[in-house]
Amino acid sequence: MTPIMPDLAGGVLMTNSGKFAHYAPGNTGYAVLYASLADCVESSVTGRPTFTDIAA
């Protein structure tokens, strides 16, 4: 399989897809943050991971 992202040591990606979150580490070598679509969009806007729906 051809990598879809450049090789980046310590790379992290964020997704709202459970299936992609499962397969991404093996396919990309990146760590994964799993969040809602709203949190993914907000993280993209701010440039840092944002989680608004964290259960206590």
RODOSE-997169 format. One record per residue: residue in three letters; x, y, z of N, C-alpha, C, O in turn. Coordinates in steps of 0.001 Angstrom, whole numbers, padded with zeros to 6 digits, always signed. Layout:
N
AlaXYZXYZXYZXYZ;...
This chain:
56
Met+000849-001182+000000+000000+000000+000000+000891+001241+000000+001883+001291+000728;Thr+000554+002216-000790+001307+003470-000862+000907+004374+000284-000285+004572+000520;Pro+001876+004933+001009+001543+005851+002106+000778+007059+001572+001065+007556+000483;Ile-000195+007524+002348-000990+008683+001939-000481+009977+002556-000944+011062+002204;Met+000467+009863+003470+001016+011038+004136+002532+010905+004199+003053+009790+004196;Pro+003241+012017+004257+004702+011935+004336+005158+011293+005641+004468+011376+006657;Asp+006317+010658+005605+006879+010048+006806+007310+011159+007764+008178+011965+007429;Leu+006713+011205+008943+006987+012251+009919+007083+011615+011297+006079+011158+011844;Ala+008287+011583+011862+008481+011002+013190+007637+011763+014204+007685+012992+014256;Gly+006875+011051+014998+006033+011672+016021+004782+012318+015452+004131+013105+016141;Gly+004429+012004+014206+003254+012601+013575+001961+012173+014254+001823+011034+014702;Val+001032+013093+014321-000284+012844+014923-001342+013392+013977-001176+014472+013409;Leu-002426+012651+013808-003541+013140+013010-004819+013028+013818-004894+012269+014784;Met-005817+013787+013415-007105+013786+014120-008190+013411+013121-008185+013874+011980;Thr-009116+012572+013559-010196+012124+012682-011473+011899+013482-011434+011680+014693;Asn-012603+011957+012785-013880+011598+013396-014356+010233+012899-015476+009816+013191;Ser-013493+009539+012144-013827+008230+011590-013203+007116+012425-011980+007008+012523;Gly-014051+006298+013019-013557+005177+013811-012749+004199+012978-011729+003684+013436;Lys-013202+003942+011752-012495+003010+010875-011112+003551+010515-010126+002816+010561;Phe-011038+004840+010156-009748+005433+009824-008850+005475+011055-007645+005247+010947;Ala-009421+005763+012222-008632+005803+013457-008008+004435+013736-006898+004350+014262;His-008718+003377+013384-008215+002027+013602-007063+001688+012654-006042+001150+013080;Tyr-007232+002005+011374-006249+001616+010362-005115+002616+010161-004062+002239+009647;Ala-005293+003865+010546-004297+004913+010266-002909+004631+010842-001922+004824+010132;Pro-002784+004185+012093-001422+003958+012598-000627+002965+011751+000560+003175+011503;Gly-001257+001912+011318-000570+000922+010494-000289+001409+009082+000730+001056+008488;Asn-001191+002218+008549-001036+002706+007180-000173+003956+007079+000470+004177+006053;Thr-000146+004774+008121+000564+006052+008045+001747+006149+008995+002674+006919+008744;Gly+001733+005381+010084+002765+005498+011105+002494+006631+012079+003293+006876+012982;Tyr+001375+007326+011908+001023+008448+012768+000181+007961+013950-000536+006965+013843;Ala+000273+008666+015063-000642+008442+016177-001978+009090+015796-002027+009924+014892;Val-003051+008710+016479-004387+009188+016120-005094+009798+017321-005045+009268+018431;Leu-005751+010919+017072-006687+011505+018026-008070+011321+017424-008309+011707+016280;Tyr-008980+010733+018188-010343+010480+017720-011263+011490+018382-011263+011620+019606;Ala-012049+012209+017585-012906+013260+018139-014126+013453+017252-014241+012850+016185;Ser-015024+014297+017711-016208+014628+016925-015815+015487+015728-014721+016050+015690;Leu-016705+015580+014762-016448+016426+013598-016246+017874+014031-015352+018553+013526;Ala-017065+018345+014957-016937+019723+015447-015558+019952+016067-014946+020996+015840;Asp-015069+018994+016843-013742+019128+017455-012637+019078+016403-011637+019785+016533;Cys-012796+018262+015372-011806+018212+014289-011742+019557+013569-010656+020048+013262;Val-012906+020153+013301-012942+021450+012623-012330+022526+013513-011507+023316+013051;Glu-012720+022565+014774-012176+023570+015702-010665+023411+015849-009942+024404+015923;Ser-010190+022186+015891-008749+021939+015983-008027+022447+014746-006922+022983+014836;Ser-008656+022276+013593-008076+022775+012354-007989+024300+012368-007006+024875+011900;Val-009009+024944+012899-009040+026408+012956-007995+026942+013939-007292+027906+013634;Thr-007892+026320+015112-006973+026815+016145-005539+026336+015954-004599+026949+016462;Gly-005374+025233+015217-004031+024701+015012-003527+023850+016155-002336+023548+016226;Arg-004421+023456+017057-004049+022572+018178-005264+021719+018527-006397+022134+018279;Pro-005050+020539+019096-006189+019673+019426-007144+020339+020406-006733+020887+021429;Thr-008426+020279+020069-009469+020854+020912-010539+019790+021133-011030+019182+020183;Phe-010888+019577+022380-011926+018604+022733-012962+019316+023584-012651+019791+024676;Thr-014199+019394+023088-015247+020076+023831-016207+019110+024519-016903+019498+025458;Asp-016254+017867+024068-017219+016908+024597-016546+015820+025416-016780+014635+025180;Ile-015714+016207+026374-015033+015226+027214-015925+014873+028395-016328+015746+029164;Ala-016229+013580+028534-017056+013108+029648-016246+013123+030938-015064+012777+030946;Ala-016883+013520+032011-016196+013581+033310-016180+012240+033978-015644+012104+035077;
